[in-house]
Amino acid sequence: MPVRIRLMRFGRRKRPFYRVVVADSRSPRDGKYIDKLGYYDPLKEPYEFKIDEEKVKLWLSRGAQPTETVRALLRRAGIKV
């Protein structure tokens, strides 16, 4: 089962809000997920990004691959990927 760390979209039209989740890469974007790691709000100034660093490190050690967007957010937060 290939596992990805990716964004799950919430919010209404033109007001996105994202959760950072661990999910099977074959499941839909807003479908079932395995674990919730944090959230990302791009509309706040500056953007708001909260993440559980311990859970991220645990899932990375288990072989989960972050998407490019999540990888960039993690780098900005100071978490080595």
C-alpha positions in Angstrom: 0.0 0.0 0.0 1.8 3.2 -1.2 1.2 5.9 1.4 1.4 9.6 0.8 1.4 12.7 3.1 -0.9 15.1 1.3 -3.4 17.9 1.6 -7.2 17.3 2.0 -9.3 20.3 0.9 -12.0 21.8 3.1 -13.8 25.1 3.2 -16.3 26.6 0.8 -15.9 27.8 -2.7 -12.9 30.3 -3.1 -12.1 29.9 0.7 -9.9 26.8 0.8 -8.6 25.3 4.1 -6.5 22.2 4.1 -5.7 19.3 6.4 -2.4 17.5 6.2 -3.2 13.8 6.2 -1.6 10.4 5.6 -3.6 8.5 3.0 -3.3 5.7 0.5 -2.2 7.2 -2.8 -5.0 5.4 -4.6 -7.8 7.0 -2.5 -9.5 10.2 -3.7 -8.2 13.6 -2.6 -11.0 14.2 0.0 -11.6 10.5 0.7 -10.6 8.2 3.5 -7.3 8.9 5.3 -5.2 7.0 7.8 -4.0 9.8 10.2 -4.4 13.5 10.5 -1.1 15.4 11.0 -2.1 19.1 11.0 -3.6 21.9 8.9 -2.8 24.6 6.4 -4.7 27.9 5.9 -3.3 29.8 2.9 -5.7 32.7 3.2 -4.4 34.1 6.6 -1.7 36.7 6.3 0.9 35.2 6.9 -0.3 31.7 6.0 -1.0 29.4 9.0 0.6 26.0 9.0 0.4 23.8 12.2 1.8 20.3 12.1 2.6 17.6 14.6 6.3 17.2 13.9 6.6 13.9 15.8 3.9 12.2 13.7 5.4 13.5 10.5 8.8 12.0 11.4 7.1 8.7 12.4 5.3 8.5 9.0 8.4 9.4 7.1 10.4 6.7 8.8 7.6 4.2 7.9 8.1 5.1 4.2 5.3 7.7 3.6 6.2 10.1 0.7 5.0 13.7 0.9 3.6 15.4 -2.2 5.5 18.3 -3.6 3.3 20.9 -2.0 3.5 19.3 1.4 7.3 18.8 1.0 7.6 22.6 0.4 5.5 23.4 3.5 7.5 21.1 5.6 10.7 22.7 4.5 9.4 26.1 5.4 8.4 24.8 8.8 12.0 23.6 9.3 11.2 19.8 9.1 13.8 17.9 7.0 12.3 15.7 4.4 
